Amino acid sequence: MPIAGPAAEALQALTPEQIIFIKTLPKAELHAHLNGSIPISVLQELAREYVASAPLSSKSVSNDAIRAVIDDLLNGVTLDEISDFFGLFPAIYALTSTPSALARATRAVLSLFLDGEYPQCTYLELRTTPRETPEMTREQYLRVVLGELRHYGVQRAALIVSLDRRMGNEVLRECLDVAKKLKADGEPVVGVDLCGDPMAGDVELFREYFDEARDAGLGVTLHIAETKQNPTRETLQLLSFSPDRLGHATFLDEEAQKIVAERNTCIEICLSSNILCRTVSAIGCHHIRHHLKQGHPIAICTDDVLPFRTSLVGEYALLMAPKPLGLGLSEAEVKAVAEMSMQSRFVSMAGVKS
Ligand code: 6MZ
């Protein structure tokens, strides 16, 4: 399906030469959620099979609810606020809850980013939340994803294990143990992430697990200050976990900004996601401008190409398109940004071995 929204408009404003420039630029996608990145055609196939399968009573999500979410995704979801976004996932999760469906979805996501004449990226760190379903344990879930990822080799694709803000101690312990075990077995597990509804949970609960992950040689990335409602106290707590990278970091106050600048922590920037979730009103006032001015490390990322109908090439087009559609950066500036993403890969960071 063609992309739509701000990234599509930016792409239309570029010359064919500029588009080729972006397509051939070596770049790393470091912030893509598996279940938010499934191509709509594949999700539609999975939905058709789901609707035609088992009687309704055994289904976690009704056929009508599945149809409604597929329609929304096809037409383009309109979000009044970021919390609306998380309502999409029960239906998507119902469609990826068996090993074979999850394998198909993962294969399609990897192919979307890494195959073709001009792959979207040179290297992908795909992230996903280990999920227990009637058909899979969390370890089996991750093994299914890794089974697909392995085909590309660690120089092209690696896995980040996401911890959802709604998880409790028991599930966190299980996720951490499995992530460490898989890494010790030589699987390309390179990091852990904190994600999920930005207003859920108490982040202090997560400290010991992120400490333990770091000790095990895993990179740490945290969704942080994604909404205006995230309190400063929480942002400072998360920064005290000493993360290697940060997701979004949209609402850092002066104190937090100072810490991030001093540590030179890479920020994963998801332009379309922020605009469509309405945490940033337009590209022209996105916090990326501050980081570009300071030469602060950033990585341009897609977040969830399924609901946001974007692509990594589209996100780079937002950098290059003339204002007000984009930021009007030169080729040299865009190249420098792409290089930063490559330098911020967990596989290449000191202390994190694949
Ligand atoms: C926070 C997000 C997110 O892990 O099941 N997720 N968490 N902020 C965002 N910004 C828009 N986008 C996605 O992929 C889906 C999960 O990723 C997280 C949510 O927890 C969502 O359930 P996986 O593969």
Residues whose N, C-alpha, C, O or C-beta is under 5 A from the ligand:
A	BS01	6MZ	H33 L34 N35 G36 F89 R127 T128 T129 S162 C195 G196 D197 H223 S273 D304
